[in-house]
Amino acid sequence: MNKTALYAALLQQARALTETRFGSVTNAANLAALLYQNLPDINWAGFYFLEGDMLRLGPFQGKPACAEIPLGKGVCGTAVVKGEILIVPDVHAFAGHIACDAASRSEIVVPLMQNGRPRGVLDIDSPVLNRFDEEDAQFLQKIASLL
């Protein structure tokens, strides 16, 4: 299955998982599992939710992760402060990268926005350099908007 077709199928499944409003934690847990089980070449998929000036770990799939990330720190904290999707082709070249899994080589972070304000992030890591592109960003933005 090509990438566009895979994303179309995953978006349809994601909409079905979130159409009944069980709450953000339940929906985030299901979305993290859906992405982790179906996206090729990833080793972590999950959410951090904004609490004050910290991102706190939410539902995820993969190895244990950092429990909290200060705003402006790492890829996740930077994405929230900038309010934009960050695609990092090589995490070792990103100043201030926070390494939770030494196997991670690239990363994409999508801010979760509500009424123009950040609520958290969708974070996906890959053990492959330059794994993420603009197509990933567009698809993952649609997934993030379901929360």
C-alpha positions in Angstrom: 0.0 0.0 0.0 1.4 3.4 -0.9 1.8 6.2 1.6 -1.2 8.2 0.5 -3.5 5.2 0.6 -2.2 4.1 4.0 -2.9 7.6 5.4 -6.4 7.7 3.9 -7.2 4.3 5.5 -5.7 5.4 8.9 -7.5 8.7 8.8 -10.8 6.8 8.3 -10.0 4.5 11.2 -9.0 7.4 13.4 -12.3 9.2 12.7 -14.2 6.1 13.7 -12.2 5.7 16.9 -12.8 9.3 17.9 -16.4 9.9 16.7 -17.8 9.0 20.1 -16.4 11.4 22.5 -14.9 9.2 25.2 -12.5 12.0 26.3 -9.1 13.1 25.2 -7.2 10.4 27.2 -9.1 7.5 25.7 -9.0 9.0 22.2 -5.3 9.8 22.5 -4.6 6.2 23.7 -6.4 4.7 20.7 -4.8 7.1 18.2 -1.3 6.4 19.6 -1.9 2.7 19.2 -3.3 3.1 15.7 -0.3 5.1 14.5 2.3 2.9 16.3 0.8 -0.3 14.9 0.4 0.9 11.3 3.0 3.5 10.4 6.2 1.9 9.0 9.6 2.7 10.4 8.6 4.3 13.7 9.7 3.4 17.3 7.5 5.8 19.3 4.1 7.4 18.9 2.3 9.4 21.6 1.0 12.5 23.1 2.1 15.1 25.6 -0.4 17.5 27.2 0.2 21.0 28.3 -0.1 21.7 32.0 1.1 25.1 33.0 4.6 25.6 31.5 5.2 21.8 31.1 4.3 19.1 28.6 3.3 16.1 30.6 3.4 12.6 29.1 0.1 11.2 27.9 -0.9 8.0 26.2 1.8 6.5 24.0 3.2 3.4 22.4 6.9 2.5 22.5 9.7 2.5 25.1 9.3 4.5 28.3 9.5 8.3 27.7 10.3 11.5 29.5 7.5 12.3 32.0 7.7 16.0 31.4 9.2 18.5 29.0 9.5 22.2 29.7 8.1 24.6 27.1 10.8 25.6 24.7 12.9 22.6 25.4 13.5 19.7 23.0 11.6 19.2 19.8 8.2 18.9 21.6 8.6 22.0 23.7 9.9 24.0 20.8 7.0 23.0 18.6 4.5 24.3 21.2 6.3 27.6 21.6 6.5 28.1 17.8 3.0 26.8 17.3 4.0 24.8 14.2 4.8 21.3 13.1 8.4 20.5 13.4 10.0 17.9 11.1 13.5 17.0 12.3 15.4 14.8 9.8 18.3 14.1 12.3 17.5 14.5 16.0 21.2 14.5 16.8 21.6 17.7 14.8 18.7 19.5 16.7 20.2 21.7 19.4 18.6 20.7 22.7 17.1 17.4 21.6 15.9 15.4 24.5 16.8 11.7 24.0 14.4 9.3 25.5 15.3 6.4 23.2 18.8 6.3 21.8 17.5 4.5 18.7 15.5 7.5 17.6 17.0 9.3 14.6 14.3 11.5 13.2 11.1 13.0 14.7 7.9 14.9 13.8 5.9 16.9 16.3 2.4 18.3 15.7 1.0 20.8 18.1 -2.5 20.1 19.4 -4.4 23.3 19.1 -7.8 24.3 20.5 -9.3 27.8 19.8 -5.8 28.9 18.6 -4.1 27.9 21.8 -1.8 24.9 22.3 -3.0 21.9 24.3 -0.1 19.6 23.8 1.6 17.7 21.0 1.5 14.5 18.9 5.1 13.2 18.8 6.4 10.4 16.5 9.9 9.1 16.5 11.7 6.9 13.9 15.0 5.0 14.0 15.4 6.0 10.3 17.1 9.3 9.3 14.8 11.7 7.4 11.8 9.5 7.9 9.1 12.3 7.9 8.1 14.7 5.1 5.3 17.2 4.3 2.8 14.4 3.5 3.4 13.0 7.0 2.8 16.5 8.4 -0.4 17.1 6.6 -1.8 13.7 7.6 -0.7 13.9 11.2 -2.2 17.4 11.5 -5.6 15.9 10.5 -5.2 13.1 13.1 -4.2 15.7 15.8 -7.3 17.8 15.0 -9.5 14.9 15.9 -8.6 15.3 19.6 
